[in-house]
């Protein structure tokens, strides 16, 4: 493994989550492309642009989303 300190795990999570989400969304948006090579090219360009836009948003929004999720939920009692 990379050995990234655990205190940075929220950044690692954000990179993985935004990358995977934007990869899938860009692939779906690229489906109308005609031909396999055009599809792949369009998908990769769209993904890189989407990831570049989403990564800072995910990293900045994650703490607020986590706080709202904690407000909306409760601990389960044993």
Secondary structure, 3 states (H helix, E strand, C coil): CCCCCHHHHHHHHHHHHHHHHHHHHHHHHHCCCCCHHHHHHHHHHHHHHHHHHHHHHHHHHHHHHHHHHHHHCCCCCC
